[in-house]
């Protein structure tokens, strides 16, 4: 005597909703057409749905936890694989497109009381990229490439002094064109 098939149409299993009976598989298993909450439709075996630890989604990202809900969340602080520590701070002025900032950049900008400017970098004195104590960090300014006109280098030096040591300009130590 054949067993009666359960009618699963309209029932939900996690993020999956059964749409209709899809027939038998080549192994004589009952198949159902299901729709995931993400919109994807596909066929699945009935026993994959009804068993206790059965399929509950198509595997889409709507089923995966991200950010603070992810089981491996470490507060937005991670080693990005090249030795530097990155911290999730999307509102930081020096944040990258993904919302992360190098921890060494955060430490230096807090020490300076301002975000890093264009052309400024943070150097690790001891070469250890995850040693982000302020005593191990130096602020570097990228210099111009060699082979420039002397007048351009002088103007660049004056701008550098105005930005980082204005007291030299204000004391009259450097005067160029009334500046």
TATA-V582597 format. One line per field, one symbol per residue. phi: phi as a letter, one per 30 degrees, with the letter a starting at -180 (. if undefined). psi: psi as a letter, one per 40 degrees, with the letter a starting at -180 (. if undefined). burial: 1 if it has 9 or more other C-alpha atoms within 8 Angstrom, else 0. A space follows every 10 residues. Layout:
# TATA-V582597
phi=???
psi=???
burial=???
This chain:
# TATA-V582597
phi=.dddddccei dcbicccdca dcjcddcicd cbdbbdedjd cacbdedddd decddbadjd ddccdbiddd dcdbiicbcd jcjdccbdbd dddcddedjc bdeddddddd ddiaddcejc bccdediddc ccdedccbdc cdddddjcde dddddddddd dedcbddddd didbbbhid
psi=hiihhihehe iigbehhhdi heaiieefih iihihideeh iiiiiddddd idfaheieei eeehiibdei eehfeehihe eedihihhgd ehdeiideei ihdddddddd ddeiiiihei ihhhdeehee gfideeiihi hhiiiifiid dddddddddd ddddgedddd eedhhhfe.
burial=0000000010 0010111111 1101000011 1111111000 0011110110 0001111000 0000100001 0010011010 0011111111 0000100011 1111111111 0000110001 1101000010 0101011110 0000000000 0010000101 1100110110 000000000
